[in-house]
Amino acid sequence: MNKQTARILINLLEKSGVHFAKGLSNEEVITVQHHFNVKFPPDLRLFLQTALPISGKFINWRAGLSSTVKEKQIIERINWPLEGLLFDIENNEFWMADWGDKPDSVEQQKEIAEQHYRQWPKLIPIYSHRYIPSVPYEEGNPVLSVYQTDIIYYGNDLAAYFKNEFRLTLPEGIKPPDEPKKIDFWGYFLDGTIFRIGD
């Protein structure tokens, strides 16, 4: 993604009713990434620095630096994938074969799951329960819809995601990839190879 592409997407989103504020400065990006322990992949960073979406379900990163209420909301959104995983462990008997034998204690199950989760590519919230992986640190990562362990592709890249979420018509010059990039670990959810106890 280049600046022109980002601006085209922003203009299309504005026409769909999305409100924007001034883009994040380099200093703000550094502060946000440090404060929330995230790292924006290059295309998301460029987009957020071109203009910052501030409509309802978007993440207002700037507000999170000045409002404890907004800060808490952002932290909750960052932790949403983990909370969904733990919910399915407790309520839906979710367990992955790679985690080894399943303990009888739900608390032990959750502890093991969280230890593994901390090693997976971090998911960065964009809008509602849509997330982009921070690893690999490069352009073109797919956007995922995350609801507990029900995880699907929602766009092969950032432009495709906005097209799908907001029903945009992209100009011919913006051509998302035909296939999503393979993402370490999260791909197991997406290609159906997750092992669930009880299936």
C-alpha positions in Angstrom: 0.0 0.0 0.0 1.2 3.5 -0.8 -0.1 6.9 0.3 -2.3 7.2 -2.8 -4.0 3.9 -2.1 -4.5 4.8 1.5 -6.1 8.1 0.5 -8.4 6.4 -2.0 -9.6 3.9 0.6 -10.2 6.7 3.1 -12.2 8.7 0.6 -14.3 5.6 -0.2 -14.8 4.9 3.5 -15.8 8.5 4.1 -18.5 8.2 1.5 -19.7 5.1 3.4 -20.1 7.2 6.5 -16.9 6.5 8.3 -15.5 9.6 10.2 -11.8 10.3 10.3 -9.5 12.6 12.3 -6.0 13.7 11.5 -3.6 10.8 11.0 -1.3 9.6 13.7 2.1 11.2 13.8 5.3 9.2 14.0 5.6 10.1 17.6 2.0 9.0 18.3 2.6 5.7 16.6 5.6 5.0 18.7 3.7 5.9 21.9 0.7 3.8 21.0 2.7 0.8 20.1 4.7 1.0 23.3 1.7 1.8 25.5 -0.5 -1.0 24.1 2.3 -3.5 23.3 1.3 -3.8 19.7 3.2 -3.3 16.4 1.2 -2.1 13.4 2.2 -3.9 10.1 3.4 -1.4 7.5 0.2 -1.0 5.6 -2.0 -0.5 8.6 0.5 2.0 10.0 0.4 4.0 6.7 -3.4 3.9 6.7 -3.6 5.2 10.3 -1.0 7.9 9.6 -2.9 9.1 6.6 -6.1 9.5 8.5 -7.4 8.0 11.8 -10.9 6.4 11.7 -12.9 7.4 14.7 -16.3 6.1 14.0 -18.0 3.8 16.6 -16.5 0.3 16.2 -13.1 1.5 15.0 -10.2 1.7 17.4 -9.4 5.3 18.3 -5.8 4.8 19.3 -5.2 8.5 20.0 -8.1 8.6 22.4 -6.7 5.6 24.2 -3.7 7.7 25.2 -5.7 10.4 26.9 -8.8 8.7 28.2 -8.7 5.9 30.8 -12.2 4.8 29.6 -10.9 4.5 25.9 -7.7 2.9 27.1 -9.7 0.2 28.9 -11.9 -0.4 25.9 -8.8 -0.8 23.6 -7.2 -3.2 26.1 -10.4 -5.2 26.1 -10.4 -5.4 22.3 -6.8 -6.5 22.3 -7.6 -9.2 24.8 -10.8 -10.3 23.0 -9.3 -13.2 21.1 -7.8 -14.7 24.3 -11.0 -14.2 26.2 -12.9 -16.0 23.4 -10.4 -18.9 23.5 -10.7 -19.3 27.3 -14.5 -19.1 27.0 -14.5 -22.0 24.6 -12.2 -24.0 26.8 -14.5 -23.6 29.8 -17.9 -23.9 28.0 -17.3 -25.8 24.8 -14.6 -28.3 25.7 -12.1 -26.7 23.3 -8.6 -28.2 23.4 -5.7 -28.4 20.9 -3.7 -31.5 20.4 -0.5 -29.5 20.3 -1.1 -28.5 24.0 -0.6 -32.1 25.2 -2.8 -34.0 27.6 -5.9 -32.1 28.7 -5.8 -31.5 32.5 -9.0 -32.2 34.5 -8.9 -28.7 36.0 -10.4 -26.0 33.8 -8.1 -23.5 35.5 -5.0 -25.5 34.5 -6.5 -25.8 31.0 -6.8 -22.1 30.8 -3.2 -21.5 32.1 -1.8 -23.8 29.5 -3.8 -22.2 26.7 -2.8 -18.7 27.8 0.9 -19.7 27.8 0.6 -20.9 24.2 -1.5 -17.9 23.2 1.3 -15.5 24.3 3.6 -17.1 21.7 1.3 -16.7 18.8 1.3 -13.8 16.4 -0.5 -10.9 18.1 -3.8 -9.8 16.6 -4.4 -6.1 16.3 -8.0 -4.9 16.4 -9.2 -2.7 13.5 -13.0 -2.6 13.6 -15.5 -4.5 15.8 -14.1 -8.1 16.1 -11.9 -7.8 13.0 -8.1 -8.2 13.5 -4.9 -8.1 11.5 -1.9 -10.2 12.5 1.2 -8.2 13.5 3.5 -11.0 12.3 4.9 -11.2 9.7 5.9 -7.5 9.9 5.1 -6.7 6.3 2.3 -5.5 4.0 -0.5 -7.7 2.9 -1.5 -9.6 6.0 -5.1 -10.9 5.9 -7.8 -9.5 8.1 -9.5 -12.0 10.3 -13.0 -12.1 11.9 -12.5 -13.5 15.4 -15.4 -14.7 17.5 -14.2 -17.1 20.2 -12.5 -19.9 18.2 -14.7 -19.3 15.2 -12.1 -17.5 13.1 -12.4 -16.8 9.4 -10.7 -14.6 6.7 -12.6 -11.4 6.2 -10.2 -9.9 3.6 -7.1 -11.2 1.9 -5.4 -7.9 2.8 -6.4 -4.5 4.3 -7.9 -3.1 1.1 -10.0 -6.3 0.5 -11.1 -6.2 4.1 -12.5 -2.6 3.8 -14.1 -3.6 0.5 -15.9 -6.6 2.2 -16.8 -4.9 5.4 -18.1 -1.7 3.9 -19.2 -2.9 0.5 -16.8 -0.7 -1.3 -16.2 -0.7 -5.1 -12.4 -0.6 -5.5 -10.9 1.1 -8.5 -9.0 -1.1 -11.0 -5.7 0.1 -9.6 -6.3 -1.5 -6.3 -6.1 -5.3 -6.7 -6.1 -7.4 -3.5 -4.4 -10.8 -3.7 -6.4 -13.7 -4.9 -5.4 -15.8 -1.9 -4.7 -14.8 1.7 -1.2 -15.0 3.1 -0.5 -18.0 5.3 -0.2 -16.8 8.9 1.7 -18.8 11.5 -0.6 -20.6 14.0 -3.8 -18.7 13.1 -3.8 -20.6 9.9 -4.7 -23.7 11.8 -8.0 -22.2 12.7 -8.5 -21.0 9.2 -7.8 -24.2 7.4 -9.8 -26.4 9.7 -7.0 -28.5 11.2 -7.7 -27.5 14.8 -8.4 -30.5 17.0 -11.4 -30.0 19.3 -12.2 -32.4 22.1 -15.8 -33.5 21.7 -15.9 -33.2 17.8 
